[in-house]
Amino acid sequence: MGLLSDPVRRRALARLVLRLNAPLCVLSYVAGIAWFLALVFPPLTQRTYMSENAMGSTMVEEQFAGGDRARAFARDFAAHRKKSGALPVAWLERTMRSVGLEVYTQSFSRKLPFPDETHERYMVSGTNVYGILRAPRAASTESLVLTVPCGSDSTNSQAVGLLLALAAHFRGQIYWAKDIVFLVTEHDLLGTEAWLEAYHDVNVTGMQSSPLQGRAGAIQAAVALELSSDVVTSLDVAVEGLNGQLPNLDLLNLFQTFCQKGGLLCTLQGKLQPEDWTSLDGPLQGLQTLLLMVLRQASGRPHGSHGLFLRYRVEALTLRGINSFRQYKYDLVAVGKALEGMFRKLNHLLERLHQSFFLYLLPGLSRFVSIGLYMPAVGFLLLVLGLKALELWMQLHEAGMGLEEPGGAPGPSVPLPPSQGVGLASLVAPLLISQAMGLALYVLPVLGQHVATQHFPVAEAEAVVLTLLAIYAAGLALPHNTHRVVSTQAPDRGWMALKLVALIYLALQLGCIALTNFSLGFLLATTMVPTAALAKPHGPRLECNGAILARCNLHLQVQAILLPQPPKYLGLQSFVLVARLECSGVISAHCKLRLLGSSASPASASGVAGITSMRHHTWLILYF
């Protein structure tokens, strides 16, 4: 406490912090980047392990021999789809009923907000088909979902054939304790979202859909399957969901365990997994996988149908069959065995997956980085903003206190002119303007789209572009008009206070983003922190070019103060003359004024300023 209460020590500490601030900021930023790059090296990266006791794969012997039946289903599905030009709903209904499922359909439609090449505003409509296998040993309180999305550009016929073959196989077993839903959706994510909204009785996207006639229990887990060929060389798993959500790590561990047990080659982000993590090649390959995951997670887009299930707290994965590594070849039997084993283990769960991690990064399927190990990377980056905010606060504090130079001569202190303070009310307007611009960027493009298409002869895409350009043009005027709302009594201090508040606000925002979506928060911090730290606030300065004539009544008061220790170069006793100049009268000025940092032309001003009931005091210190 003595260090903070003593003015001399406090000033010394402030000067030390100000002198070391720039090196500390650079060191903190480099430490954040280095920590992130070091995540792929042990011990920061750890081996994955199964947390749920009921998920052990050794207790299940996979039984699936429907490879030929799956290929036959796939050929029939592709033929009917080619003939009808759309999803063969009638054929799917007949086939699902023939294997013993309760079959239902759901129609949906959605008016897309942005046009395609041929339509201004077009309606997308489709039909979802799903069948329910009721659990013979339970009361339909819980369920599992196996879904196959069918888009307009990819038929995914092999996945549909495998789904139907698995449904026929599951129907012959008696150990199911959960309902199993076999879902085939049209238009990829649109169909999946329509079915999920109807299943949970919500409407968050404006989807128009018919209510579901048949329901199962609460969905515990889901697997989305995409196969482009009947010959699979590897299975790639996608985990990134909507807004960067991730499934429970145990579900991913379950998939990897059955792939290893069945000899399937599994990949992550399309990359093969490193075999040796002790050498340098393994971590470098893991760094590529980690960077790809960070980029995908930061985008916020669901990279598969599973991403929409995560919104409803349903643990889900998307498995994609890839036919690229020619030295490995697997048929639909191997893929079916892995899926059958996964569903049998999920059937054993008595509660939702919760034991393992929900927030993690994956340099490989067999390695993970927990939240406690990757968050320091963002912490080091945000520390830069804290250090710069501390520097600004100390500078404002010194300017407000009017610090004197230490080591001065003892004696009566000479009063200094009081400095102007910075009110917090002057900072409210810039903050409100910046928040209003963010809200405008979020709301106005869609609103301008509706208004422009109704009242102006413009296309919808043009309306969106014009709205964004208008907002951008308005945003360009903000830096040139901010000085109008900053304190005019102390403009430089006003800008410093504004940046201080902006740095604290930016640090809080980036910290909150990093907690929910680390990848997005980290990428934003790496780009925004240096920009925010290097930006130097300067208020407009006033220059005068001309003459100033003054007519004053002067009163000079002289006070002699003896110095107890005279300067060494003088042999006589020294003293200080403190002269006080008082002025009251009329001042007339003619000058040219120019605001630095403004694009306005110089302004000429001349006039007479009367000073009434006011005295300007000037202190002159003379050494003799």
Solvent accessible surface area in square Angstrom, and as a share of the most:
residue,aa,sasa,rsa
1,M,187,0.83
2,G,41,0.39
3,L,87,0.43
4,L,98,0.49
5,S,80,0.52
6,D,49,0.25
7,P,63,0.40
8,V,83,0.48
9,R,136,0.50
10,R,81,0.30
11,R,40,0.14
12,A,58,0.45
13,L,54,0.27
14,A,11,0.09
15,R,78,0.28
16,L,74,0.37
17,V,31,0.18
18,L,42,0.21
19,R,156,0.57
20,L,78,0.39
21,N,2,0.01
22,A,66,0.51
23,P,77,0.48
24,L,78,0.39
25,C,12,0.07
26,V,97,0.56
27,L,119,0.59
28,S,7,0.04
29,Y,58,0.22
30,V,83,0.48
31,A,31,0.24
32,G,0,0.00
33,I,53,0.27
34,A,54,0.42
35,W,79,0.28
36,F,8,0.03
37,L,78,0.39
38,A,36,0.28
39,L,0,0.00
40,V,1,0.00
41,F,77,0.32
42,P,67,0.42
43,P,116,0.73
44,L,32,0.16
45,T,3,0.02
46,Q,73,0.32
47,R,161,0.59
48,T,26,0.15
49,Y,120,0.46
50,M,58,0.26
51,S,32,0.21
52,E,18,0.08
53,N,147,0.76
54,A,37,0.29
55,M,0,0.00
56,G,27,0.26
57,S,10,0.06
58,T,125,0.73
59,M,141,0.63
60,V,3,0.01
61,E,116,0.52
62,E,26,0.12
63,Q,100,0.44
64,F,8,0.04
65,A,100,0.77
66,G,16,0.15
67,G,2,0.02
68,D,106,0.55
69,R,123,0.45
70,A,0,0.00
71,R,63,0.23
72,A,37,0.29
73,F,29,0.12
74,A,1,0.01
75,R,155,0.57
76,D,65,0.34
77,F,0,0.00
78,A,39,0.30
79,A,60,0.46
80,H,67,0.30
81,R,25,0.09
82,K,180,0.76
83,K,181,0.77
84,S,70,0.45
85,G,67,0.64
86,A,46,0.36
87,L,9,0.05
88,P,11,0.07
89,V,37,0.21
90,A,60,0.47
91,W,23,0.08
92,L,0,0.00
93,E,39,0.18
94,R,138,0.50
95,T,14,0.08
96,M,0,0.00
97,R,134,0.49
98,S,87,0.56
99,V,12,0.07
100,G,36,0.35
101,L,11,0.05
102,E,67,0.30
103,V,14,0.08
104,Y,55,0.21
105,T,48,0.28
106,Q,1,0.00
107,S,62,0.40
108,F,7,0.03
109,S,21,0.14
110,R,53,0.19
111,K,103,0.44
112,L,34,0.17
113,P,45,0.29
114,F,106,0.44
115,P,35,0.22
116,D,66,0.34
117,E,173,0.78
118,T,110,0.64
119,H,99,0.44
120,E,96,0.43
121,R,84,0.31
122,Y,53,0.20
123,M,97,0.43
124,V,18,0.10
125,S,72,0.47
126,G,11,0.11
127,T,33,0.19
128,N,0,0.00
129,V,0,0.00
130,Y,1,0.00
131,G,0,0.00
132,I,3,0.01
133,L,12,0.06
134,R,80,0.29
135,A,8,0.06
136,P,86,0.54
137,R,162,0.59
138,A,47,0.36
139,A,86,0.67
140,S,39,0.25
141,T,93,0.54
142,E,45,0.20
143,S,0,0.00
144,L,1,0.00
145,V,0,0.00
146,L,0,0.00
147,T,0,0.00
148,V,0,0.00
149,P,8,0.05
150,C,0,0.00
151,G,2,0.02
152,S,103,0.66
153,D,131,0.68
154,S,61,0.39
155,T,66,0.38
156,N,15,0.08
157,S,14,0.09
158,Q,34,0.15
159,A,0,0.00
160,V,0,0.00
161,G,0,0.00
162,L,0,0.00
163,L,0,0.00
164,L,0,0.00
165,A,2,0.02
166,L,0,0.00
167,A,0,0.00
168,A,18,0.14
169,H,39,0.18
170,F,1,0.00
171,R,119,0.44
172,G,61,0.59
173,Q,43,0.19
174,I,117,0.59
175,Y,69,0.26
176,W,2,0.01
177,A,45,0.35
178,K,6,0.03
179,D,0,0.00
180,I,0,0.00
181,V,1,0.00
182,F,0,0.00
183,L,0,0.00
184,V,0,0.00
185,T,0,0.00
186,E,21,0.09
187,H,53,0.24
188,D,56,0.29
189,L,63,0.31
190,L,41,0.20
191,G,0,0.00
192,T,0,0.00
193,E,11,0.05
194,A,0,0.00
195,W,0,0.00
196,L,0,0.00
197,E,4,0.02
198,A,12,0.10
199,Y,20,0.08
200,H,62,0.28
201,D,112,0.58
202,V,65,0.37
203,N,94,0.48
204,V,94,0.54
205,T,38,0.22
206,G,52,0.50
207,M,5,0.02
208,Q,115,0.51
209,S,46,0.30
210,S,39,0.25
211,P,96,0.60
212,L,14,0.07
213,Q,139,0.62
214,G,4,0.04
215,R,88,0.32
216,A,16,0.13
217,G,7,0.07
218,A,48,0.37
219,I,4,0.02
220,Q,12,0.05
221,A,1,0.01
222,A,1,0.01
223,V,0,0.00
224,A,1,0.01
225,L,0,0.00
226,E,45,0.20
227,L,3,0.02
228,S,96,0.62
229,S,30,0.20
230,D,51,0.27
231,V,55,0.32
232,V,2,0.01
233,T,0,0.00
234,S,0,0.00
235,L,1,0.01
236,D,9,0.05
237,V,1,0.00
238,A,1,0.00
239,V,0,0.00
240,E,1,0.00
241,G,1,0.01
242,L,31,0.16
243,N,101,0.52
244,G,3,0.03
245,Q,74,0.33
246,L,14,0.07
247,P,0,0.00
248,N,0,0.00
249,L,3,0.01
250,D,0,0.00
251,L,0,0.00
252,L,1,0.00
253,N,5,0.03
254,L,0,0.00
255,F,1,0.00
256,Q,17,0.07
257,T,41,0.24
258,F,1,0.01
259,C,0,0.00
260,Q,123,0.55
261,K,90,0.38
262,G,53,0.51
263,G,48,0.46
264,L,12,0.06
265,L,36,0.18
266,C,16,0.09
267,T,0,0.00
268,L,0,0.00
269,Q,15,0.07
270,G,37,0.36
271,K,70,0.30
272,L,59,0.29
273,Q,40,0.18
274,P,13,0.08
275,E,175,0.78
276,D,72,0.37
277,W,18,0.06
278,T,129,0.75
279,S,49,0.31
280,L,111,0.55
281,D,109,0.56
282,G,4,0.04
283,P,3,0.02
284,L,82,0.41
285,Q,62,0.27
286,G,0,0.00
287,L,33,0.16
288,Q,96,0.43
289,T,1,0.00
290,L,0,0.00
291,L,73,0.36
292,L,66,0.33
293,M,0,0.00
294,V,2,0.01
295,L,106,0.53
296,R,80,0.29
297,Q,9,0.04
298,A,15,0.11
299,S,58,0.38
300,G,17,0.17
301,R,143,0.52
302,P,19,0.12
303,H,29,0.13
304,G,8,0.08
305,S,2,0.01
306,H,1,0.00
307,G,0,0.00
308,L,11,0.06
309,F,1,0.00
310,L,9,0.04
311,R,84,0.31
312,Y,37,0.14
313,R,193,0.71
314,V,2,0.01
315,E,17,0.08
316,A,1,0.00
317,L,0,0.00
318,T,0,0.00
319,L,2,0.01
320,R,63,0.23
321,G,10,0.09
322,I,47,0.24
323,N,50,0.26
324,S,61,0.39
325,F,47,0.19
326,R,153,0.56
327,Q,129,0.57
328,Y,84,0.32
329,K,127,0.54
330,Y,42,0.16
331,D,62,0.32
332,L,0,0.00
333,V,38,0.22
334,A,25,0.19
335,V,0,0.00
336,G,0,0.00
337,K,82,0.35
338,A,6,0.05
339,L,1,0.01
340,E,0,0.00
341,G,0,0.00
342,M,1,0.00
343,F,1,0.00
344,R,39,0.14
345,K,0,0.00
346,L,1,0.00
347,N,9,0.05
348,H,74,0.33
349,L,10,0.05
350,L,166,0.83
351,E,95,0.43
352,R,100,0.37
353,L,6,0.03
354,H,87,0.39
355,Q,102,0.45
356,S,13,0.08
357,F,64,0.27
358,F,80,0.33
359,L,71,0.35
360,Y,2,0.01
361,L,1,0.00
362,L,0,0.00
363,P,0,0.00
364,G,0,0.00
365,L,2,0.01
366,S,29,0.18
367,R,23,0.08
368,F,1,0.00
369,V,0,0.00
370,S,14,0.09
371,I,52,0.26
372,G,56,0.54
373,L,45,0.22
374,Y,7,0.03
375,M,43,0.19
376,P,45,0.28
377,A,0,0.00
378,V,1,0.01
379,G,38,0.37
380,F,67,0.28
381,L,0,0.00
382,L,32,0.16
383,L,87,0.43
384,V,5,0.03
385,L,1,0.01
386,G,40,0.39
387,L,27,0.13
388,K,37,0.16
389,A,8,0.06
390,L,68,0.34
391,E,28,0.12
392,L,12,0.06
393,W,133,0.47
394,M,24,0.11
395,Q,62,0.28
396,L,20,0.10
397,H,69,0.31
398,E,41,0.18
399,A,42,0.32
400,G,39,0.37
401,M,117,0.52
402,G,35,0.33
403,L,53,0.26
404,E,93,0.42
405,E,139,0.62
406,P,70,0.44
407,G,85,0.82
408,G,57,0.55
409,A,89,0.69
410,P,102,0.64
411,G,55,0.53
412,P,99,0.62
413,S,90,0.58
414,V,57,0.33
415,P,79,0.50
416,L,104,0.52
417,P,113,0.71
418,P,125,0.79
419,S,57,0.37
420,Q,94,0.42
421,G,52,0.50
422,V,35,0.20
423,G,42,0.40
424,L,139,0.69
425,A,86,0.67
426,S,28,0.18
427,L,5,0.03
428,V,76,0.44
429,A,35,0.27
430,P,15,0.10
431,L,55,0.27
432,L,113,0.56
433,I,69,0.35
434,S,57,0.37
435,Q,85,0.38
436,A,57,0.44
437,M,40,0.18
438,G,40,0.38
439,L,116,0.58
440,A,18,0.14
441,L,96,0.48
442,Y,180,0.68
443,V,62,0.36
444,L,68,0.34
445,P,16,0.10
446,V,71,0.41
447,L,91,0.45
448,G,18,0.17
449,Q,1,0.01
450,H,71,0.32
451,V,66,0.38
452,A,16,0.13
453,T,50,0.29
454,Q,134,0.59
455,H,132,0.59
456,F,119,0.50
457,P,139,0.87
458,V,48,0.28
459,A,32,0.25
460,E,8,0.04
461,A,49,0.38
462,E,92,0.41
463,A,2,0.02
464,V,18,0.10
465,V,82,0.47
466,L,101,0.50
467,T,24,0.14
468,L,76,0.38
469,L,105,0.52
470,A,63,0.49
471,I,12,0.06
472,Y,141,0.54
473,A,60,0.46
474,A,53,0.41
475,G,23,0.22
476,L,97,0.48
477,A,43,0.33
478,L,52,0.26
479,P,88,0.55
480,H,116,0.52
481,N,64,0.33
482,T,23,0.14
483,H,41,0.18
484,R,171,0.62
485,V,50,0.29
486,V,6,0.03
487,S,21,0.13
488,T,113,0.66
489,Q,129,0.57
490,A,12,0.10
491,P,43,0.27
492,D,65,0.33
493,R,39,0.14
494,G,0,0.00
495,W,43,0.15
496,M,33,0.15
497,A,9,0.07
498,L,22,0.11
499,K,25,0.11
500,L,24,0.12
501,V,42,0.24
502,A,44,0.34
503,L,4,0.02
504,I,88,0.45
505,Y,87,0.33
506,L,26,0.13
507,A,24,0.19
508,L,113,0.56
509,Q,79,0.35
510,L,3,0.01
511,G,18,0.17
512,C,83,0.50
513,I,53,0.27
514,A,2,0.01
515,L,103,0.51
516,T,100,0.58
517,N,9,0.05
518,F,7,0.03
519,S,0,0.00
520,L,62,0.31
521,G,0,0.00
522,F,8,0.03
523,L,60,0.30
524,L,56,0.28
525,A,0,0.00
526,T,24,0.14
527,T,89,0.52
528,M,76,0.34
529,V,0,0.00
530,P,41,0.26
531,T,94,0.55
532,A,22,0.17
533,A,11,0.09
534,L,139,0.69
535,A,55,0.42
536,K,161,0.68
537,P,29,0.18
538,H,119,0.53
539,G,5,0.05
540,P,32,0.20
541,R,126,0.46
542,L,119,0.59
543,E,74,0.33
544,C,68,0.41
545,N,112,0.58
546,G,57,0.55
547,A,63,0.49
548,I,106,0.54
549,L,129,0.64
550,A,69,0.53
551,R,170,0.62
552,C,38,0.23
553,N,98,0.50
554,L,115,0.57
555,H,94,0.42
556,L,114,0.56
557,Q,93,0.42
558,V,87,0.50
559,Q,111,0.49
560,A,68,0.53
561,I,45,0.23
562,L,123,0.61
563,L,26,0.13
564,P,102,0.64
565,Q,149,0.66
566,P,53,0.33
567,P,33,0.21
568,K,205,0.87
569,Y,173,0.66
570,L,69,0.34
571,G,83,0.79
572,L,148,0.74
573,Q,106,0.47
574,S,2,0.01
575,F,66,0.28
576,V,13,0.08
577,L,39,0.19
578,V,10,0.06
579,A,6,0.05
580,R,74,0.27
581,L,52,0.26
582,E,11,0.05
583,C,17,0.10
584,S,38,0.25
585,G,22,0.21
586,V,52,0.30
587,I,51,0.26
588,S,39,0.25
589,A,37,0.29
590,H,110,0.49
591,C,14,0.08
592,K,113,0.48
593,L,53,0.26
594,R,113,0.41
595,L,80,0.40
596,L,46,0.23
597,G,84,0.80
598,S,42,0.27
599,S,116,0.75
600,A,73,0.56
601,S,95,0.61
602,P,83,0.52
603,A,59,0.46
604,S,82,0.53
605,A,45,0.35
606,S,82,0.53
607,G,46,0.44
608,V,112,0.64
609,A,61,0.48
610,G,58,0.56
611,I,33,0.17
612,T,115,0.67
613,S,129,0.83
614,M,106,0.47
615,R,142,0.52
616,H,93,0.41
617,H,84,0.38
618,T,63,0.37
619,W,99,0.35
620,L,77,0.38
621,I,82,0.42
622,L,81,0.40
623,Y,148,0.56
624,F,113,0.47
